[in-house]
Amino acid sequence: MVESIARVRHIRVTPQKARRVVALIKGKQAEEALAILKFAPQSASEPIYKLVASAMANARVTADKTNEFLDDQDLYVKNAYVDEGTTLKRFQPRAQGRAFQIKKRTSHITVVLSTPEVAETASAGTTKKASK
């Protein structure tokens, strides 16, 4: 089983908007997730597309290091989540000498890709039947 993680930190996308896009790809096959992100109209889909592609490359490198066979068709998005990053605080001048605070939010996005656990689930199923 190959598992790879890719992270991007301090990306200038609000976490709320990024979570909408991440929800589209959770549990999907990696190739299918790339296709969904390529045609998604949201602005957060481009950095998340790059992140999934990076996680796929990380999985290939990990498989090469451990001498395992890896087919890109086997990879799926095991987990993907968005955390809130630092907030940039800016001020905009308003009438009568006042100032209005603008919060420019950032996100930390993490994508975990994995291959299915075929051997482990098969052995777990036989132990449950044997115990009954």
C-alpha positions as YAML, in Angstrom:
chain: A
units: angstrom
residues:
- id: 1
  name: MET
  ca: [0.00, 0.00, 0.00]
- id: 2
  name: VAL
  ca: [1.36, 3.36, -1.03]
- id: 3
  name: GLU
  ca: [0.30, 6.54, 0.74]
- id: 4
  name: SER
  ca: [1.43, 10.04, -0.11]
- id: 5
  name: ILE
  ca: [0.75, 13.47, 1.34]
- id: 6
  name: ALA
  ca: [0.96, 16.88, -0.31]
- id: 7
  name: ARG
  ca: [0.47, 20.19, 1.47]
- id: 8
  name: VAL
  ca: [0.28, 23.81, 0.45]
- id: 9
  name: ARG
  ca: [0.47, 26.46, 3.13]
- id: 10
  name: HIS
  ca: [-0.45, 30.15, 3.22]
- id: 11
  name: ILE
  ca: [-2.36, 30.04, -0.05]
- id: 12
  name: ARG
  ca: [-4.44, 33.18, -0.68]
- id: 13
  name: VAL
  ca: [-7.82, 31.43, -0.83]
- id: 14
  name: THR
  ca: [-10.33, 31.67, 1.97]
- id: 15
  name: PRO
  ca: [-10.79, 28.35, 3.80]
- id: 16
  name: GLN
  ca: [-14.57, 28.44, 3.30]
- id: 17
  name: LYS
  ca: [-14.22, 28.63, -0.48]
- id: 18
  name: ALA
  ca: [-11.46, 26.02, -0.57]
- id: 19
  name: ARG
  ca: [-13.55, 23.55, 1.48]
- id: 20
  name: ARG
  ca: [-16.30, 23.69, -1.15]
- id: 21
  name: VAL
  ca: [-13.84, 22.53, -3.80]
- id: 22
  name: VAL
  ca: [-12.16, 19.90, -1.59]
- id: 23
  name: ALA
  ca: [-15.57, 18.36, -0.86]
- id: 24
  name: LEU
  ca: [-15.94, 17.61, -4.59]
- id: 25
  name: ILE
  ca: [-12.91, 15.28, -4.67]
- id: 26
  name: LYS
  ca: [-12.99, 13.43, -1.34]
- id: 27
  name: GLY
  ca: [-13.07, 9.67, -1.86]
- id: 28
  name: LYS
  ca: [-12.72, 9.93, -5.65]
- id: 29
  name: GLN
  ca: [-10.10, 8.26, -7.79]
- id: 30
  name: ALA
  ca: [-7.09, 10.58, -8.30]
- id: 31
  name: GLU
  ca: [-7.46, 10.77, -12.10]
- id: 32
  name: GLU
  ca: [-11.17, 11.53, -11.74]
- id: 33
  name: ALA
  ca: [-10.40, 14.20, -9.13]
- id: 34
  name: LEU
  ca: [-8.01, 15.91, -11.57]
- id: 35
  name: ALA
  ca: [-10.72, 15.91, -14.25]
- id: 36
  name: ILE
  ca: [-13.28, 17.39, -11.83]
- id: 37
  name: LEU
  ca: [-10.85, 20.10, -10.71]
- id: 38
  name: LYS
  ca: [-9.81, 20.96, -14.26]
- id: 39
  name: PHE
  ca: [-13.36, 21.97, -15.19]
- id: 40
  name: ALA
  ca: [-14.56, 23.33, -11.83]
- id: 41
  name: PRO
  ca: [-15.41, 27.05, -12.12]
- id: 42
  name: GLN
  ca: [-14.18, 27.99, -8.63]
- id: 43
  name: SER
  ca: [-10.89, 29.88, -8.34]
- id: 44
  name: ALA
  ca: [-9.64, 27.51, -5.61]
- id: 45
  name: SER
  ca: [-9.74, 24.56, -8.02]
- id: 46
  name: GLU
  ca: [-6.45, 25.51, -9.74]
- id: 47
  name: PRO
  ca: [-4.17, 25.29, -6.67]
- id: 48
  name: ILE
  ca: [-5.96, 22.15, -5.48]
- id: 49
  name: TYR
  ca: [-5.47, 20.61, -8.95]
- id: 50
  name: LYS
  ca: [-1.73, 21.28, -8.65]
- id: 51
  name: LEU
  ca: [-1.76, 19.81, -5.14]
- id: 52
  name: VAL
  ca: [-3.40, 16.54, -6.24]
- id: 53
  name: ALA
  ca: [-0.94, 16.27, -9.15]
- id: 54
  name: SER
  ca: [1.92, 16.81, -6.69]
- id: 55
  name: ALA
  ca: [0.54, 14.11, -4.37]
- id: 56
  name: MET
  ca: [0.43, 11.71, -7.34]
- id: 57
  name: ALA
  ca: [4.07, 12.48, -8.11]
- id: 58
  name: ASN
  ca: [4.94, 11.95, -4.44]
- id: 59
  name: ALA
  ca: [3.24, 8.54, -4.57]
- id: 60
  name: ARG
  ca: [5.30, 7.56, -7.63]
- id: 61
  name: VAL
  ca: [8.53, 8.55, -5.85]
- id: 62
  name: THR
  ca: [7.50, 6.67, -2.70]
- id: 63
  name: ALA
  ca: [6.67, 3.54, -4.73]
- id: 64
  name: ASP
  ca: [10.03, 3.72, -6.51]
- id: 65
  name: LYS
  ca: [11.89, 3.99, -3.19]
- id: 66
  name: THR
  ca: [10.14, 0.93, -1.74]
- id: 67
  name: ASN
  ca: [10.26, -1.04, -5.04]
- id: 68
  name: GLU
  ca: [6.48, -1.36, -5.20]
- id: 69
  name: PHE
  ca: [4.38, -1.40, -8.36]
- id: 70
  name: LEU
  ca: [2.11, 1.63, -8.64]
- id: 71
  name: ASP
  ca: [-0.57, 2.27, -11.22]
- id: 72
  name: ASP
  ca: [-1.99, 5.79, -11.25]
- id: 73
  name: GLN
  ca: [-5.46, 4.27, -11.72]
- id: 74
  name: ASP
  ca: [-5.21, 2.68, -8.24]
- id: 75
  name: LEU
  ca: [-4.70, 5.96, -6.37]
- id: 76
  name: TYR
  ca: [-7.68, 7.58, -4.68]
- id: 77
  name: VAL
  ca: [-8.15, 10.62, -2.45]
- id: 78
  name: LYS
  ca: [-8.14, 9.06, 1.02]
- id: 79
  name: ASN
  ca: [-8.45, 12.37, 2.84]
- id: 80
  name: ALA
  ca: [-8.42, 16.05, 1.94]
- id: 81
  name: TYR
  ca: [-8.93, 18.92, 4.32]
- id: 82
  name: VAL
  ca: [-8.48, 22.68, 4.60]
- id: 83
  name: ASP
  ca: [-7.20, 24.45, 7.71]
- id: 84
  name: GLU
  ca: [-7.23, 28.16, 8.35]
- id: 85
  name: GLY
  ca: [-3.91, 29.92, 7.84]
- id: 86
  name: THR
  ca: [-2.70, 33.32, 8.97]
- id: 87
  name: THR
  ca: [-4.91, 36.32, 8.27]
- id: 88
  name: LEU
  ca: [-3.41, 39.38, 6.63]
- id: 89
  name: LYS
  ca: [-4.94, 42.51, 8.15]
- id: 90
  name: ARG
  ca: [-5.18, 45.59, 5.96]
- id: 91
  name: PHE
  ca: [-6.95, 48.92, 6.38]
- id: 92
  name: GLN
  ca: [-9.04, 50.87, 3.92]
- id: 93
  name: PRO
  ca: [-9.64, 54.58, 4.50]
- id: 94
  name: ARG
  ca: [-13.24, 55.60, 5.10]
- id: 95
  name: ALA
  ca: [-15.06, 58.90, 5.50]
- id: 96
  name: GLN
  ca: [-14.25, 61.39, 8.27]
- id: 97
  name: GLY
  ca: [-10.82, 59.94, 9.05]
- id: 98
  name: ARG
  ca: [-12.03, 56.48, 9.96]
- id: 99
  name: ALA
  ca: [-10.47, 53.21, 8.83]
- id: 100
  name: PHE
  ca: [-12.13, 49.95, 7.84]
- id: 101
  name: GLN
  ca: [-10.30, 46.69, 8.49]
- id: 102
  name: ILE
  ca: [-9.99, 44.17, 5.64]
- id: 103
  name: LYS
  ca: [-9.12, 40.58, 6.56]
- id: 104
  name: LYS
  ca: [-7.35, 38.69, 3.79]
- id: 105
  name: ARG
  ca: [-7.61, 35.06, 4.82]
- id: 106
  name: THR
  ca: [-5.21, 32.27, 3.87]
- id: 107
  name: SER
  ca: [-5.50, 28.48, 3.88]
- id: 108
  name: HIS
  ca: [-3.41, 25.40, 4.55]
- id: 109
  name: ILE
  ca: [-4.63, 22.61, 2.24]
- id: 110
  name: THR
  ca: [-3.64, 18.94, 2.71]
- id: 111
  name: VAL
  ca: [-4.37, 16.05, 0.34]
- id: 112
  name: VAL
  ca: [-3.68, 12.39, 1.21]
- id: 113
  name: LEU
  ca: [-3.65, 9.84, -1.64]
- id: 114
  name: SER
  ca: [-3.57, 6.10, -1.07]
- id: 115
  name: THR
  ca: [-3.94, 2.78, -2.83]
- id: 116
  name: PRO
  ca: [-6.70, 0.39, -1.70]
- id: 117
  name: GLU
  ca: [-5.82, -2.12, 1.01]
- id: 118
  name: VAL
  ca: [-6.68, -5.31, -0.90]
- id: 119
  name: ALA
  ca: [-4.59, -7.82, 1.06]
- id: 120
  name: GLU
  ca: [-5.40, -6.37, 4.49]
- id: 121
  name: THR
  ca: [-9.17, -6.28, 3.97]
- id: 122
  name: ALA
  ca: [-9.19, -9.84, 2.62]
- id: 123
  name: SER
  ca: [-7.32, -11.18, 5.65]
- id: 124
  name: ALA
  ca: [-9.54, -9.19, 8.05]
- id: 125
  name: GLY
  ca: [-12.67, -10.69, 6.47]
- id: 126
  name: THR
  ca: [-11.44, -14.26, 6.96]
- id: 127
  name: THR
  ca: [-10.61, -13.73, 10.65]
- id: 128
  name: LYS
  ca: [-14.11, -12.43, 11.37]
- id: 129
  name: LYS
  ca: [-15.72, -15.50, 9.72]
- id: 130
  name: ALA
  ca: [-13.41, -17.86, 11.59]
- id: 131
  name: SER
  ca: [-14.26, -16.34, 14.98]
- id: 132
  name: LYS
  ca: [-18.04, -16.90, 14.55]
...
